[in-house]
Amino acid sequence: MITSSNPGKLHIAGLLRPYWKLVLCGILLGLVGGASVAGLLAVVNKGLYAGSGDVGSLIASFAGLCVLIVIGSVGSDISANAVGQKIVASLRKSLAAKILMAPIDQLESYRAHRLIPVLTKDVDAISDFAFFFPAFLVSGVVVAGCLVYLALLSWPLFLVTAALIALGSFAHFRARQRGMSGFNLARQYEDDLQKHYRTIAEGAKELRLHRPRRHHVHVDLIQRTVDRISDVQIGAINLLVTARALGTVMLFMVIGTALVLRPLLWPDSPPSVSSGFVLVLLFMRGPIDQLIGMLPSLGRAQVAMRRIADLSERFATAEQDLLEDPADAMTDRIESIELRGVSYSFQAAANETPFVLGPVDLRIRRGEIVFIVGDNGSGKTTLIKLLLGLYVPDQGQLLRDGVPVIGATRDDYRQLFTTVFADYYLFDTLLRHDDQAPEGAQRYLDRLELAHKVSVENGMFSTTDLSTGQRKRLALINAWIEGRPVLVFDEWAADQDPAFRQVFYTELLADLKRLGKTIIVISHDDRYFHCADRLVRLRNGQLQEDRPTQQRRHARPRRSPASRLQDEGASQEPSRA
């Protein structure tokens, strides 16, 4: 896989290095093809002045060089195409691995609207260049071969020609620099556009109900950003196209200069020198135009490489061994998990105070049902992620059965948990080390009243196209059949109807406790707090543990029907800690 800890080190040469044998083979074949083209031009130029006695040798040379051109160009194309596709495949694998191994807090801060374009648009830009790379390589080799032939024809004329070509190349270089600036700016706007696309997809319902906001999103955000991308791209490409046209004019100026200077610099030279220069320079126009035409694709590929390098740099502190094959056996015994003096803080914007959780001391024993409660933003989800080993504490220790969890054991520790987060992702594949997953899933489908909509086929749910509450029930089934010792539910009941909410708190949690499971629940449903063995409350990042719930059950004040109905409506609002 392709890795880099420095954005400056992730470049085309670094990508080519693992495939140097294929690259070398392609270069050699390209040199054969380019030299054969130059030789063929020399044969054609010689044939213009040859007599009848030279026809046989010219035909043989012509045929042999044509064969070499075919072998060289086809072989170079095949090698370069294979290298290009392998580079793209390696990039895709490497980026996926980096994301899978990236620390969760870094991944969360990068944001999906920036991450997805890197995985799609930027890799596609490199893929596009990889598709044109064989022609780019062959054209470069052909131009080099033609220049060598020009040097053999007349060294003084070649120096003049080379000077003019260098002048034109410098103009192209400057134009390309400005074009690259445009491509960079357009790529930044692409991130904004991706964010706006997510807005209209995920906020479709809200936009239907709010005409001014819908107009703002459509006109001020999407249309304006699209126009900016279009304008910047048009400006950058127009600059390169203009430089290309000037390059064509420069080529004819080179031809004219060669014709004028030949009698002055080399008056005794044969006519074949002039005709050879004109012939070669006219032929070179095609490969040179091809090279120049690929500059926009090369520019976009370089911009994409910088974006990919930036992502690689941000995720450079990867967790190790996360992509190893899963162990055949995993212990499911755990007596306690503990946070001891743990603190964790988030980076804050300028002139703002960062949110700090802790210091926290919390121990959860096997078989307990622990509710974590508190206001929104009090740190409940952060506390859960620390308990799960997803966040690494800034200070303090995470312990399993009294033994500190360190980097080498962190991933093994995480395998003790099954979770359903508030922003959960529903996997449709059922995974378990034994063969009981389909049978167990079907049993839970019946119990959660989903069997009439969903079945288990080939180890997968037949559909996940359900309501939010029903999808959460499927997520619960997935969590249940994994058979892990600790289950964590982050506002699972928020999207359930009152009947299923009661089933979850009073029946399902009790069943899991009877199985010896340790259960951690983030909840706002205070009418069910009595179902917990312990109640842990967070206020502004500080932990306070309430008295045992057994003492609170009888002290709970009676509520009027009106207040219960009011709570019922409020508790159905999904919330995230």
C-alpha angles and dihedrals in degrees: 000000000000114000135169135174092196126054090216091060096056103085141124094279090052091051092050095048098084090054099043093133093057090042091051091048090050092048093050092048089046090052089052090050094045093046090047091053090051090047091049090053088051090052091049091048091048091047090058088068102027126119128227092269092063097053096094095051092044092052091049092048091046093051094045093049091048089055091049091049091054093046093045098044096042093044092047091048092050093048094045093046091051090050092048094051092045090052091052092046091049092049092051093049092045094050092048090050092049091052092047091050098039117114109260095237091054091047092050092050093051092065127218095253088064097037100051096054090053091054094045117019098032095045089046090053089055090044090054091052090046088056091055095036096092092055089044091054095045092048091051092050092047091052090049091050092049091051090052090053091049089053090052091050096051127348096197093049090046091056091052091046092047091051092053092045089050089052091051091045091053090053089050091049092054092046090048092051091056090044090053090054088055092049090050091052092046090051091055090052088051089064090053091049091051089054091050091049089055088050094058092043099046097032097044095121094048092047091054089058099046116056098183092050091046090052091047093051093045100043108022098037113024103028094041093048092046090050091049092052091047094048094047093046092047091050094048095046093043089055091053092044091052090049089050092053091048088049090057090051089048090054092056089046088055090052092049091047091051092051092049097043099043095078090045100045098033111014094167095053117119121253089251089074093062094041090046092052092048093046094048095043092050090049091048091059091078097052091041091051088049091052092048092046090058093055094093090052090047091048093052090046091054091049089049090050090055091051092049090047090052091052090048090051093049091051095041093115092069123171110247130236094016092126097051119118111275116260117259093228130033127181115239095191117111128159100185146348119209143187110205118191091333122173129176130179135188125224110259131212119254115295092009130113113242119238111249125194116204157296083242129186111187133152124188119192130209114278096018126133106216123184118203110203138171144114123305110281094021092119104262097136091043089053090051092051090051091051090049093051092242092120121046111224119245087216135006132030141283111215136192114201088342094307117115116246108231134182094274093052100033097095092047088051092052091057089072091072138075115190142189107194125197087248092039126166115225114221114201094204120087114219126188133143093237132052097252098090098096094045093045092046092052090052092052092045088059093047094049092046096244100113092096090060107028135041134174114251123175092343094309138097108256090228141359094189095116140119119287093257093048092048088054089054089054089050088052090052090051089051094045099053094048087077098214120158099238125049123191123195120189107198091322093161096050093095098039128101117249094263095054091041089059091045090053096050101036103032114018096045090047091050091051091048090053088054088058096253123153110228130199118186131185106206145163094188098110093177087069098044088105089069090071126087089213135016118212114191126196125203119179092334095313122115124228121176116213123220115277111292092233087069091048099052094077094036094057110115119237115254127217119243089249094055091046091053090048091051090046092059094044094048092059091066107103112235137178127213 
